[in-house]
Structure formats: structure tokens, C-alpha cells
Amino acid sequence: MRAAPIRIVTSQSGVVRALVALRRPEVDVGLVQGPEDEHWRTADVVLWTARAPLAAPPRDRLPLDDLAKAAGLDLKPFGSFLDLTRASDGRLYGLPVGYRGLVRLGLGRSAATPPQGRAADPPKGPAGHTPGGGDMYPERIVCLAAEVPEMLAAVGALDRVVGISAYTTRPAEALGLPKVSGFSHGSVERILSVRPDLAITTSLVQRGLASELMGRGVPVLHLCPQRFDQVLDSILVVAGAVGRGASGEALVDRLRAEAATVRAAAAGLPRRPRVYFEEWDDPLLHGIAWVSDLIEMAGGRDVFRERSLASARADGRVVRGEEVLERDPEIVLASWCGKRFDQAALVARPGWSGIAAVRTGWVHALDSTVLQAGPMLLDSLRTIAGIVAAWAAAGG
């Protein structure tokens, strides 16, 4: 029986890129934000930064060789960058103290970052792949998260994708690829039929699918961003994992600049409207944290922002209809995950005819890309900003 993979989590995308580049199916690597993250609590190894000290510092120093043996990895290149310790709970902890060196490892053997400036991506070969990439970067990727094909296309690596989610809607050139999975469910056999050397999954919903694939020997890169900035970090992780780190950084720089432009324009609005975003109708579920971020950047005030930021789990974002009535949103936005939004049903809910947004006709459906953690969020941001600006122009 195949041993369960060792689960390593870290707060730094550069560390993830370095570990993914080792391409060991017995290792599951994830990006976390802190001890409150569910993946932190279930990990075997946590690689943490000295810049973000733990509330209860680990103790009893552990030799690096012990971690390497436990993980089945050759981690000697990390020796000068990690200070490893064992916590009182028996798990292994590491504190990366030389972040630049870890980023250099993540960019590949021939593309080390110079002391100043950004490294260029390695040159592409005739088929578009990095020369020698067969032993360094994945070349047969299945994207089980709908947003990932667009990330890879934007950094010039869509040619490595051999399977996508049925929920993928962009880019257009990806839509002819084999659809090997849904979102919450997928056929492992169908995924295996395209012979992937990397599967990219996302969110707590796909934990089970990711685990099944790891159990069948497929390396998995699992993303779980919550905030808008974490979405941008995920783009850097994916780009680094395919050896296109410089392209990923250029893409993220552009997305940040575009978001800043929208934010600056929204700052000139005379008043910020109260906004309610609905992700599901039964039970009522308001938006994930990155949607809340989009609303705020676009000039609105998310009426349930405190809950969006407090919980990574969907059940932490459930609200009661009475609470929506109390907060009286002036704009209602909705994108029901996986099904068409029914505006007539929403406005017919008991008491909802008295909500400001319903009385004045400011109820809008957004397309599904607002719930996809990738570059497409900039389109959603501009759409929301347009709605808020129109509300303000109408005398809201």
C-alpha cells in the first residue's frame, strides 16, 4: 500500500515553488496564511517565516537531515536557509531565514535570481517548453480549478495543459481541451487517463479529490486563496511551478496596477453604497473574502465584510434573511455558484421588497468568474465598479 503523502505547508510562495519543482508525488505542498488556516492544523510540516513569528515559538532544534528523511526529499540545498525545530505537539516546523535563496531555488537550476532585479524566464524550446524541463517542470498539467488555464495562458504555458474542469470558461483556446472533472466531484480514472504529471486544485471543496489523486501518485499543487492579494500570490505560485516566474511577476504587477486604477477612481465617489453579495440562496451565503475586497476596491461597502474576513469556510458566511433586511443594502449583487441566479425569487422573499436595492432596482447578476480566483477577477472588479459608479451618478 502506498504511504500517505507528507503534507508540507508554508506562508511563502517561493517556498512552494521550490518544493513543487522537486516533483515528488509523496509530497503535498500548500500555501497558508497562519495557524488559523485549516491546512496548517492538518499539516505534517510547517515552513514558516521569521518575519511572522509564531505565538508559541517551537523549540528543541531538529536536524535538517531528519526532515529530509521523513519527507523522502533531498533538501540539502535548503540547509543554509532553514532553521528547523520540533514543536511540543511533535510536528516539525521550519523558519526560512533566507527568502531570496528559496525563490532562486523555485525558479530552477538555470534561472537563479540575481542579487538585484528580476530573473528572466528560461528560454522556450521548439514546443514552447523550457529546455530540459522534463526533469524540472511539469509538462502534462490537469487544471481542476477553472481559473488556472487562464493563469497558465497568461504566462505562456497553456500548451502544457492536458485536461480542464468542466466549469472552465476562459481562455477560449483552452475550451477544446479534454474536460476531466467537475468542481466538487471528479473521476480520478478520467483524470489519470490523460497521464498528468501535475494536478492543480483549489479550495476546501476539492480537498478530497486532491487527496485521492495524491494517493494514486499524482503530484498535486493545492491553492486555497481567500483574499484578493492571496489570489495574486497563487498566480505567482502557479507561474513559478512551470518555470515562468518572471512572466508571473509581470502579470501580477499589471493586475495590481489595474486594480489601483479602479480603486483611485472609486475614491472620488461622493458616497459609498451598502452592498450585499449573495453566493448561494439556500442557505443564504454571502461572498468569499476576495469578493468583499472587490466590492471595497470598487467603491462599495460590503455589509457583511467582517464575516467574509473572519471565516475561510462557507458555513461561516451563512446569513439570515432578517440580517440582510437589517443591513438594508443599497446594491445587491449575486452569482449563485453553479446555477443561474433567479432575481424574481430573491425579490419575492418575505420583507425583501423593502430593501433599498430592491425598491430602487439596483439588483444585478454577475457572471461566475467573480467566484474564480484568477486574472478574471479584474473583469469582475471593473463590472462592480461600473455598477457602483452608475448608482452614484443616478443620485444614490
Stockholm file with secondary structure:
# STOCKHOLM 1.0

chainA/1-396         MRAAPIRIVTSQSGVVRALVALRRPEVDVGLVQGPEDEHWRTADVVLWTARAPLAAPPRDRLPLDDLAKAAGLDLKPFGSFLDLTRASDGRLYGLPVGYRGLVRLGLGRSAATPPQGRAADPPKGPAGHTPGGGDMYPERIVCLAAEVPEMLAAVGALDRVVGISAYTTRPAEALGLPKVSGFSHGSVERILSVRPDLAITTSLVQRGLASELMGRGVPVLHLCPQRFDQVLDSILVVAGAVGRGASGEALVDRLRAEAATVRAAAAGLPRRPRVYFEEWDDPLLHGIAWVSDLIEMAGGRDVFRERSLASARADGRVVRGEEVLERDPEIVLASWCGKRFDQAALVARPGWSGIAAVRTGWVHALDSTVLQAGPMLLDSLRTIAGIVAAWAAAGG
#=GR chainA/1-396 SS CCCCCEEEEESCHHHHHHHHHHCCTTEEEEECCSTTSHHHHHCSEEECCTTSCCSSCCEEECCHHHHHHHHTCCCGGGTTTEEEEECTTSCEEEEECCHHHHHHHHTCTTCCCCSSSCCCCCCCCTTSSCTTGGGTSCSSEEECSTTHHHHHHHTTCGGGEEEEETTCCCCGGGTTSCEEECSSCBCHHHHHTTCCSEEEEETGGGHHHHHHHHHTTCCEEEECCCSHHHHHHHHHHHHHHTTCHHHHHHHHHHHHHHHHHHHHHHTTCSSCCEEEEEEEETTEEECCHHHHHHHHHTTCEETTHHHHHHCSSGGGGBCCHHHHHHHCCSEEEECCTTSCCCHHHHHTSTTGGGSHHHHHTCEEECCGGGGSCSTTHHHHHHHHHHHHHHHHHTTC
#=GC SS_cons         CCCCCEEEEESCHHHHHHHHHHCCTTEEEEECCSTTSHHHHHCSEEECCTTSCCSSCCEEECCHHHHHHHHTCCCGGGTTTEEEEECTTSCEEEEECCHHHHHHHHTCTTCCCCSSSCCCCCCCCTTSSCTTGGGTSCSSEEECSTTHHHHHHHTTCGGGEEEEETTCCCCGGGTTSCEEECSSCBCHHHHHTTCCSEEEEETGGGHHHHHHHHHTTCCEEEECCCSHHHHHHHHHHHHHHTTCHHHHHHHHHHHHHHHHHHHHHHTTCSSCCEEEEEEEETTEEECCHHHHHHHHHTTCEETTHHHHHHCSSGGGGBCCHHHHHHHCCSEEEECCTTSCCCHHHHHTSTTGGGSHHHHHTCEEECCGGGGSCSTTHHHHHHHHHHHHHHHHHTTC
//
